[in-house]
Amino acid sequence: MSQSEHPQVVTSGSASPAAKSPIRKMCFFATLGIVLASGFPLLAFPEAGERVINSLFAFVTVKLGWLYLLSGLGSLSLLLWFAFGPLGGKRLGEKIEYSTFSWLGMLFCAGVGAGIMFGGSIDWAYYMKYSLLGAPVGSLENARMGCAYGMFHWGPICWAIYATLAVPIGYSYYVKKAPVLNLSQVCAELLGVRAQGWPGMVVDILFMAGLVGGSATALGLGVPIVAAAIASVAGLKASFSLQCLTLAGVTLIFSVTSYLGLKKGMCRLSDFNVYLALSLLAFVFLVGPTLFLTDMGISSLGLLASRFISMATWIDPAGENGFTQAWTVFYYAWFVAYAPFMSIFIAKISRGRTVRQVVLGPVFIASLGCGCFYMIFGDFGLHLQLTGQLDVVNMVAAGSGATAIMAIADFLPFPALYKLVFAAVTAICMATTFDAVSFALAATTTRTLSPDEEPARWNRLFWAISLGLLPTGILFINGPLSVLQTASIVVGLPVLCVLWLGVASFLAEHHRTGWADDTA
């Protein structure tokens, strides 16, 4: 594709430093306006806002569940073609910027956030009230299916959705040398010069608004865990004030790391967090029921492998129990809301890596990492349930998910220390996720950005602080963060259209011109 066709594609050497380049004011202020306009009704009229959002949520999950399931399979098929097709050996840029450990660490911490700490521990307990693929409620087979479903929800399809646009964005940024890091640039083949006009602006604004909304889910899952850990160790009562202080603390952490940048901030923080998380997993595996964890983990992996296609296509057309809509579609829609951001972030940290590495890292290695949380944390809680030591199922049914996680910890040696480390990992997961989110938002609103640059510090810091304001407001009026979690699924719907517009544009360009860098 020539520069005369798309004048915005210039060499990175001609781009002015990101810190001095002007922001895209329309994109910046339009997104901010949408967030404020949508957030104000939730703050001013929380009950009415919750009813409207729940109605929209029901429409998305029930009426459009099939769309999300097909989209997930489409993403996985696309990435497998990227990895094992003619593009697998192509390289995104000249040199590898981050070590494999740091690359995987940032990838994992940014993608899973606090969701894996919460879901990996007790998702199975929520699932046991459903009959899963015909397994009777309360049976051991249903418990195994619950463990397998946890790994399925955070498995290859999840990460395929996350990485759907990673290769197209990395191709545009590192191979074509486009001095911008946003979604509209990836859609330039279909949008043409309009990628620089209002159609491209709409693409970026939809992505940013969906991302801000989707980010609330991670806070909604993580804040109660950290607050419950502090309350349990300090002998306090989990309260509104404690949750506000927890949210403020997490916001401070990711604001500081966002200000420091990817290399000095997030890279070091995610490396440290990976070591902490691995230590927790090893501790539970070694001091817990090791044989049970091993046997159940292997059984769940086998069950996942043998029933993968059924899980990926079970839409529950008769409406027997609503599990698909309540959980599978919920997770898929959440991943879709995050997908453009994760694709931008994966592309940014994957400089110099092959297409095959960029694809297989998330889809297989990150999926295996998520599976370890379910096979160790989750199966330890299941062991307590099956042996009658702790009724985790009734605890989560009563709405005490975070409290149940802390109760499970009481059956381990040194429970107080374990809870504090668990809370620290959760808080850092949230911080690294929001650090990456603020980077993606700042990059999208920056007019020019070369591969060796990062968005202006004030821009990164602005979005980092803004990401904590809406959930803080909901807590301030004593409203449930679950409202924001539900809202994030609703705002993710238009993002799905943007996602596949980018895929179609990349495939059309590749079909017409091939890979621009013939030396790759």
C-alpha positions as CSV (number, residue, x, y, z in Angstrom):
1,M,0.0,0.0,0.0
2,S,1.5,3.3,-1.0
3,Q,1.8,6.4,1.1
4,S,-0.2,8.3,-1.5
5,E,-3.2,6.1,-0.9
6,H,-3.0,6.6,2.9
7,P,-1.0,9.8,3.6
8,Q,-1.1,9.1,7.4
9,V,1.4,6.2,6.9
10,V,4.8,7.7,7.1
11,T,8.1,6.5,8.4
12,S,8.5,6.6,12.2
13,G,11.6,8.6,11.8
14,S,9.6,11.6,10.6
15,A,7.3,11.6,13.6
16,S,7.8,14.2,16.2
17,P,8.4,13.1,19.8
18,A,5.2,11.8,21.4
19,A,5.6,14.1,24.4
20,K,5.5,17.1,22.0
21,S,2.9,16.0,19.5
22,P,-0.6,17.2,20.0
23,I,-3.3,14.9,21.2
24,R,-6.3,13.9,19.0
25,K,-8.6,16.4,20.7
26,M,-11.8,15.1,19.2
27,C,-11.1,11.5,20.2
28,F,-9.8,12.5,23.7
29,F,-12.8,14.8,24.6
30,A,-15.5,12.7,22.9
31,T,-14.5,9.6,24.9
32,L,-14.3,11.6,28.1
33,G,-17.8,13.1,27.3
34,I,-19.3,9.6,26.7
35,V,-17.9,8.3,29.9
36,L,-19.2,11.2,31.9
37,A,-22.6,11.2,30.2
38,S,-23.1,7.5,30.8
39,G,-21.7,7.5,34.3
40,F,-23.8,10.5,35.6
41,P,-27.1,8.6,35.4
42,L,-25.6,5.7,37.4
43,L,-24.4,8.2,40.0
44,A,-27.6,10.3,40.1
45,F,-30.2,7.6,39.6
46,P,-28.5,4.3,40.6
47,E,-31.7,2.2,40.9
48,A,-33.2,3.3,37.6
49,G,-29.8,3.0,35.9
50,E,-29.4,-0.5,37.3
51,R,-32.8,-1.6,35.9
52,V,-32.0,-0.2,32.4
53,I,-28.6,-1.9,32.4
54,N,-29.9,-5.2,33.5
55,S,-32.5,-5.1,30.7
56,L,-29.8,-4.4,28.1
57,F,-27.7,-7.1,29.6
58,A,-30.5,-9.6,29.3
59,F,-30.9,-8.6,25.6
60,V,-27.2,-9.0,24.8
61,T,-26.7,-12.3,26.6
62,V,-30.0,-14.0,25.6
63,K,-30.7,-12.7,22.2
64,L,-27.1,-12.3,20.9
65,G,-25.4,-15.1,22.8
66,W,-25.0,-17.1,19.5
67,L,-23.1,-14.1,18.0
68,Y,-20.5,-14.1,20.8
69,L,-20.0,-17.9,20.7
70,L,-19.5,-17.8,16.9
71,S,-17.2,-14.8,17.2
72,G,-15.0,-16.7,19.8
73,L,-14.6,-19.7,17.5
74,G,-13.9,-17.3,14.6
75,S,-11.1,-15.7,16.6
76,L,-9.5,-19.0,17.6
77,S,-9.7,-20.2,13.9
78,L,-8.1,-17.0,12.7
79,L,-5.2,-17.1,15.1
80,L,-4.5,-20.8,14.4
81,W,-4.3,-19.8,10.7
82,F,-2.0,-16.9,11.6
83,A,0.3,-19.3,13.6
84,F,0.4,-22.3,11.2
85,G,-0.4,-20.6,7.9
86,P,2.0,-18.7,5.5
87,L,2.3,-15.8,8.0
88,G,3.6,-17.8,10.9
89,G,7.3,-17.1,10.3
90,K,6.9,-13.4,9.5
91,R,8.4,-11.0,12.0
92,L,6.9,-7.9,13.5
93,G,9.9,-5.5,13.5
94,E,13.6,-5.8,13.7
95,K,14.6,-6.5,17.3
96,I,13.0,-8.2,20.3
97,E,12.4,-5.5,23.0
98,Y,11.5,-7.6,26.1
99,S,12.7,-10.9,27.4
100,T,10.4,-13.9,27.0
101,F,9.8,-14.0,30.7
102,S,8.9,-10.3,30.9
103,W,6.8,-10.5,27.7
104,L,4.8,-13.4,29.0
105,G,4.5,-11.7,32.5
106,M,3.1,-8.5,31.1
107,L,0.9,-10.3,28.7
108,F,-0.6,-12.5,31.5
109,C,-0.9,-9.8,34.2
110,A,-2.5,-7.3,31.8
111,G,-4.9,-9.9,30.4
112,V,-6.2,-11.7,33.5
113,G,-6.3,-8.9,36.1
114,A,-8.1,-9.8,39.3
115,G,-10.6,-12.0,37.4
116,I,-8.3,-15.0,37.6
117,M,-7.7,-14.6,41.3
118,F,-11.5,-14.5,41.9
119,G,-12.7,-16.9,39.3
120,G,-9.7,-19.3,39.7
121,S,-10.6,-19.8,43.3
122,I,-14.4,-20.1,43.4
123,D,-15.9,-20.2,39.9
124,W,-16.6,-23.9,40.3
125,A,-18.8,-23.1,43.3
126,Y,-21.0,-20.8,41.2
127,Y,-21.2,-23.4,38.4
128,M,-22.3,-26.3,40.7
129,K,-25.9,-25.0,40.9
130,Y,-26.2,-25.7,37.1
131,S,-26.6,-29.0,35.3
132,L,-23.5,-28.8,33.0
133,L,-23.8,-30.6,29.7
134,G,-26.2,-33.1,31.3
135,A,-24.2,-33.8,34.5
136,P,-26.6,-33.8,37.5
137,V,-26.5,-30.9,39.9
138,G,-24.4,-31.8,43.0
139,S,-22.7,-34.8,41.4
140,L,-19.0,-35.4,41.3
141,E,-19.2,-35.4,37.5
142,N,-20.8,-31.9,37.7
143,A,-18.0,-30.8,40.0
144,R,-15.4,-32.0,37.4
145,M,-17.4,-30.2,34.7
146,G,-17.3,-27.0,36.8
147,C,-13.5,-27.2,37.0
148,A,-13.2,-27.9,33.3
149,Y,-15.5,-25.0,32.5
150,G,-13.4,-22.6,34.5
151,M,-10.4,-23.5,32.4
152,F,-12.5,-23.3,29.3
153,H,-13.7,-19.7,30.1
154,W,-10.1,-18.6,30.6
155,G,-8.6,-20.8,27.9
156,P,-7.7,-20.6,24.3
157,I,-10.9,-18.9,23.1
158,C,-10.5,-16.2,25.7
159,W,-7.0,-15.4,24.7
160,A,-7.8,-15.7,21.0
161,I,-10.4,-13.0,21.4
162,Y,-7.9,-10.9,23.3
163,A,-5.3,-11.3,20.5
164,T,-7.6,-11.1,17.5
165,L,-6.1,-7.8,16.2
166,A,-2.6,-8.2,17.7
167,V,-1.1,-9.3,14.4
168,P,-2.9,-6.6,12.2
169,I,-1.9,-3.9,14.7
170,G,1.7,-5.1,14.9
171,Y,1.9,-5.3,11.2
172,S,0.7,-1.8,10.7
173,Y,3.0,-0.4,13.4
174,Y,6.2,-2.3,13.0
175,V,6.2,-3.5,9.3
176,K,4.4,-0.6,7.5
177,K,5.9,1.9,10.0
178,A,2.6,3.7,10.6
179,P,3.5,6.3,13.3
180,V,0.2,5.8,15.1
181,L,-1.0,3.1,17.5
182,N,-4.8,2.8,17.2
183,L,-7.6,0.8,15.7
184,S,-8.6,3.2,12.9
185,Q,-5.2,2.8,11.3
186,V,-5.7,-1.0,11.1
187,C,-9.0,-0.4,9.3
188,A,-7.4,1.9,6.7
189,E,-7.7,-0.7,3.9
190,L,-11.5,-0.6,4.1
191,L,-12.0,3.0,5.3
192,G,-9.3,4.5,3.0
193,V,-8.7,8.2,3.7
194,R,-11.8,8.2,5.9
195,A,-9.6,6.4,8.5
196,Q,-8.3,9.9,9.2
197,G,-11.8,11.4,9.2
198,W,-14.9,10.9,11.3
199,P,-15.4,7.1,10.4
200,G,-11.9,6.4,11.9
201,M,-12.7,8.6,14.8
202,V,-15.9,6.7,15.5
203,V,-13.9,3.4,15.5
204,D,-11.4,4.7,18.1
205,I,-14.1,6.3,20.3
206,L,-16.2,3.2,20.4
207,F,-13.1,1.2,21.3
208,M,-12.1,3.7,24.1
209,A,-15.6,3.9,25.5
210,G,-16.0,0.2,25.6
211,L,-12.6,-0.2,27.2
212,V,-13.4,2.3,30.0
213,G,-16.6,0.5,30.7
214,G,-15.1,-3.0,30.5
215,S,-12.4,-2.0,32.9
216,A,-14.9,-1.8,35.7
217,T,-15.4,-5.5,35.8
218,A,-11.8,-6.1,36.9
219,L,-12.3,-3.6,39.8
220,G,-15.6,-5.1,40.7
221,L,-14.0,-8.5,41.1
222,G,-10.7,-7.4,42.7
223,V,-11.6,-4.7,45.2
224,P,-13.8,-7.0,47.4
225,I,-11.0,-9.6,47.6
226,V,-8.4,-7.1,48.8
227,A,-10.8,-5.5,51.2
228,A,-11.9,-8.9,52.6
229,A,-8.3,-9.9,53.1
230,I,-7.5,-6.7,55.0
231,A,-10.6,-7.1,57.1
232,S,-9.9,-10.7,57.9
233,V,-6.3,-10.2,58.9
234,A,-6.9,-7.0,60.8
235,G,-10.1,-8.2,62.5
236,L,-12.1,-5.4,60.8
237,K,-15.5,-5.4,59.3
238,A,-15.7,-5.3,55.5
239,S,-17.2,-1.9,54.9
240,F,-17.9,0.8,52.4
241,S,-15.0,2.9,53.7
242,L,-12.6,-0.1,53.5
243,Q,-13.5,-0.7,49.9
244,C,-13.0,3.0,49.0
245,L,-9.6,3.0,50.6
246,T,-8.7,-0.2,48.8
247,L,-9.8,1.3,45.4
248,A,-7.8,4.4,46.2
249,G,-4.7,2.4,47.0
250,V,-5.0,0.3,43.7
251,T,-5.5,3.5,41.8
252,L,-2.4,5.0,43.3
253,I,-0.3,2.0,42.3
254,F,-1.3,1.9,38.7
255,S,-1.1,5.7,38.5
256,V,2.5,5.6,39.6
257,T,3.5,2.7,37.3
258,S,1.6,4.4,34.4
259,Y,3.6,7.5,35.0
260,L,6.9,5.6,35.0
261,G,6.1,3.9,31.7
262,L,6.2,0.3,30.4
263,K,9.8,-0.5,30.9
264,K,10.4,1.2,34.3
265,G,6.9,0.7,35.7
266,M,4.8,-2.1,34.4
267,C,7.5,-4.5,33.2
268,R,9.2,-4.6,36.7
269,L,5.9,-4.7,38.5
270,S,4.5,-7.6,36.4
271,D,7.8,-9.6,36.8
272,F,7.5,-9.2,40.6
273,N,3.9,-10.2,40.5
274,V,4.5,-13.4,38.5
275,Y,7.1,-14.5,41.1
276,L,4.5,-13.9,43.8
277,A,1.7,-15.7,42.0
278,L,4.0,-18.7,41.2
279,S,5.0,-18.8,44.9
280,L,1.3,-18.9,46.0
281,L,0.5,-21.7,43.6
282,A,3.5,-23.7,44.6
283,F,2.7,-23.2,48.3
284,V,-1.0,-24.4,48.0
285,F,0.1,-27.3,45.8
286,L,2.7,-28.5,48.2
287,V,1.0,-28.0,51.6
288,G,-2.5,-28.8,50.3
289,P,-4.0,-32.2,49.2
290,T,-1.3,-32.6,46.5
291,L,-2.6,-36.0,45.2
292,F,-6.1,-34.7,44.9
293,L,-5.0,-31.5,43.1
294,T,-3.0,-33.6,40.7
295,D,-5.7,-36.1,40.0
296,M,-8.5,-33.6,39.7
297,G,-6.3,-31.3,37.5
298,I,-5.5,-34.0,35.1
299,S,-9.1,-35.2,35.0
300,S,-10.4,-31.7,34.3
301,L,-7.9,-31.2,31.5
302,G,-8.9,-34.4,29.9
303,L,-12.6,-33.4,30.3
304,L,-11.9,-30.0,28.7
305,A,-10.1,-31.6,25.8
306,S,-12.8,-34.1,25.1
307,R,-15.8,-31.7,25.5
308,F,-14.2,-28.5,24.1
309,I,-16.4,-28.3,21.0
310,S,-19.5,-28.9,23.0
311,M,-18.6,-26.2,25.5
312,A,-17.8,-23.8,22.6
313,T,-21.1,-24.3,20.9
314,W,-23.6,-25.0,23.7
315,I,-26.1,-22.2,23.5
316,D,-28.8,-23.9,25.6
317,P,-31.7,-23.3,23.0
318,A,-34.3,-24.7,25.3
319,G,-33.3,-22.3,28.1
320,E,-33.0,-25.1,30.6
321,N,-30.8,-23.4,33.2
322,G,-29.3,-20.2,31.7
323,F,-25.7,-21.2,32.4
324,T,-24.5,-20.2,28.9
325,Q,-26.0,-16.8,29.1
326,A,-25.0,-16.1,32.7
327,W,-21.4,-17.3,32.4
328,T,-20.0,-18.2,28.9
329,V,-21.6,-15.3,27.1
330,F,-20.8,-13.0,30.0
331,Y,-17.1,-13.9,29.8
332,Y,-17.0,-13.7,26.0
333,A,-18.6,-10.3,26.1
334,W,-16.2,-9.1,28.7
335,F,-13.2,-10.4,26.7
336,V,-14.6,-8.6,23.6
337,A,-14.8,-5.3,25.5
338,Y,-11.1,-5.8,26.4
339,A,-10.0,-7.3,23.0
340,P,-8.9,-4.1,21.1
341,F,-7.0,-2.9,24.1
342,M,-5.2,-6.2,24.6
343,S,-4.5,-6.4,20.9
344,I,-2.8,-3.0,21.0
345,F,-0.9,-3.9,24.1
346,I,0.2,-7.3,22.8
347,A,1.3,-5.6,19.6
348,K,3.3,-2.9,21.5
349,I,5.3,-5.4,23.6
350,S,5.8,-7.9,20.8
351,R,8.3,-6.0,18.7
352,G,10.6,-8.3,16.9
353,R,8.6,-11.5,17.5
354,T,7.2,-13.7,14.9
355,V,3.5,-14.0,14.1
356,R,3.6,-17.5,15.5
357,Q,5.1,-16.4,18.8
358,V,2.6,-13.5,19.1
359,V,-0.3,-15.9,18.6
360,L,0.9,-19.0,20.5
361,G,2.1,-17.1,23.5
362,P,-1.4,-15.9,24.5
363,V,-3.5,-18.8,23.1
364,F,-1.5,-21.6,24.6
365,I,1.0,-20.4,27.3
366,A,-1.3,-17.8,28.9
367,S,-4.2,-20.3,28.8
368,L,-2.0,-22.9,30.6
369,G,-1.1,-20.3,33.2
370,C,-4.8,-19.5,33.8
371,G,-5.5,-23.3,34.0
372,C,-3.0,-23.6,36.9
373,F,-5.0,-21.2,39.0
374,Y,-8.2,-23.3,38.5
375,M,-6.3,-26.6,39.0
376,I,-4.7,-25.5,42.3
377,F,-6.7,-22.7,43.9
378,G,-10.0,-23.9,42.6
379,D,-9.5,-27.6,43.2
380,F,-8.3,-26.9,46.8
381,G,-11.6,-25.2,47.5
382,L,-13.4,-28.1,45.9
383,H,-11.6,-30.5,48.1
384,L,-12.8,-28.7,51.2
385,Q,-16.4,-28.8,49.8
386,L,-16.3,-32.5,48.9
387,T,-14.7,-33.5,52.3
388,G,-17.3,-31.4,54.2
389,Q,-14.7,-29.1,55.8
390,L,-16.2,-25.9,54.3
391,D,-19.5,-25.3,52.5
392,V,-18.1,-23.0,49.8
393,V,-21.1,-23.4,47.5
394,N,-23.6,-22.0,50.1
395,M,-21.2,-19.2,50.9
396,V,-21.0,-18.0,47.3
397,A,-24.7,-18.5,46.9
398,A,-25.2,-16.1,49.7
399,G,-23.2,-13.5,47.8
400,S,-20.0,-13.8,49.8
401,G,-17.5,-14.7,47.1
402,A,-14.6,-12.7,48.5
403,T,-15.4,-13.9,52.0
404,A,-15.4,-17.5,50.8
405,I,-11.9,-17.1,49.3
406,M,-10.6,-15.9,52.7
407,A,-12.4,-18.8,54.5
408,I,-10.7,-21.2,52.2
409,A,-7.3,-19.6,53.1
410,D,-8.0,-20.4,56.8
411,F,-7.3,-24.1,56.0
412,L,-3.8,-23.4,54.9
413,P,-0.7,-22.9,57.1
414,F,0.1,-19.3,58.0
415,P,-3.3,-18.1,56.8
416,A,-2.7,-14.4,57.7
417,L,0.4,-14.2,55.6
418,Y,-1.2,-16.1,52.7
419,K,-4.2,-13.7,52.7
420,L,-1.9,-10.7,52.6
421,V,0.2,-12.1,49.7
422,F,-3.0,-13.2,47.9
423,A,-4.4,-9.7,48.3
424,A,-1.1,-8.2,47.1
425,V,-1.1,-10.3,43.9
426,T,-4.7,-9.3,43.3
427,A,-4.0,-5.6,43.8
428,I,-0.9,-5.8,41.5
429,C,-2.9,-7.7,38.9
430,M,-5.5,-4.9,38.9
431,A,-2.7,-2.3,38.8
432,T,-0.9,-3.9,35.8
433,T,-4.2,-4.3,33.9
434,F,-5.1,-0.7,34.4
435,D,-1.6,0.4,33.6
436,A,-1.9,-1.3,30.3
437,V,-5.4,0.1,29.8
438,S,-4.2,3.7,30.5
439,F,-1.3,3.1,28.0
440,A,-3.8,2.0,25.3
441,L,-6.1,4.9,25.9
442,A,-3.2,7.4,25.8
443,A,-1.7,5.8,22.7
444,T,-5.1,6.1,20.9
445,T,-5.4,9.8,21.7
446,T,-1.8,10.5,20.7
447,R,-1.4,11.9,17.2
448,T,1.9,10.3,16.3
449,L,3.8,7.6,18.2
450,S,6.9,5.7,17.0
451,P,7.9,2.3,18.3
452,D,10.6,3.8,20.5
453,E,8.2,6.2,22.2
454,E,5.5,6.1,24.7
455,P,2.5,8.5,25.0
456,A,3.0,11.7,27.1
457,R,3.2,11.1,30.8
458,W,0.4,13.5,31.6
459,N,-1.8,11.6,29.1
460,R,-1.1,8.2,30.6
461,L,-1.6,9.6,34.1
462,F,-4.9,11.3,33.2
463,W,-6.5,8.1,32.0
464,A,-5.1,6.1,34.9
465,I,-6.8,8.4,37.4
466,S,-10.0,8.6,35.3
467,L,-10.3,4.9,35.3
468,G,-10.7,4.9,39.1
469,L,-13.2,7.7,39.3
470,L,-16.4,6.0,38.1
471,P,-16.2,2.9,40.4
472,T,-15.2,5.3,43.2
473,G,-18.4,7.2,42.5
474,I,-20.5,4.1,42.5
475,L,-19.0,3.1,45.9
476,F,-19.5,6.6,47.2
477,I,-23.3,6.4,46.7
478,N,-23.1,2.9,48.2
479,G,-24.0,1.3,44.9
480,P,-23.0,-2.1,43.8
481,L,-19.9,-2.5,41.6
482,S,-21.9,-5.3,39.9
483,V,-23.7,-2.5,38.0
484,L,-20.5,-1.5,36.3
485,Q,-19.7,-5.2,35.6
486,T,-23.0,-5.5,33.8
487,A,-22.6,-2.2,32.0
488,S,-19.2,-3.4,30.7
489,I,-20.9,-6.3,28.9
490,V,-23.5,-3.9,27.2
491,V,-20.9,-1.4,26.0
492,G,-18.8,-4.2,24.6
493,L,-21.4,-5.0,21.8
494,P,-20.3,-2.2,19.4
495,V,-16.7,-3.1,20.1
496,L,-17.4,-6.5,18.5
497,C,-18.2,-4.8,15.2
498,V,-15.0,-2.8,15.4
499,L,-13.0,-5.9,16.1
500,W,-14.1,-7.7,12.9
501,L,-13.9,-4.6,10.8
502,G,-10.2,-4.5,11.7
503,V,-9.8,-8.2,10.8
504,A,-11.6,-7.8,7.5
505,S,-9.5,-4.8,6.6
506,F,-6.2,-6.6,7.3
507,L,-7.2,-9.7,5.4
508,A,-8.3,-7.5,2.4
509,E,-5.0,-5.7,2.4
510,H,-3.0,-8.9,2.7
511,H,-4.9,-10.5,-0.1
512,R,-4.2,-7.4,-2.3
513,T,-0.6,-6.6,-1.5
514,G,0.8,-9.5,0.6
515,W,3.2,-9.0,3.5
516,A,4.9,-5.6,3.0
517,D,8.3,-6.7,4.5
518,D,9.6,-9.4,2.1
519,T,12.7,-9.8,4.2
520,A,10.7,-11.1,7.2
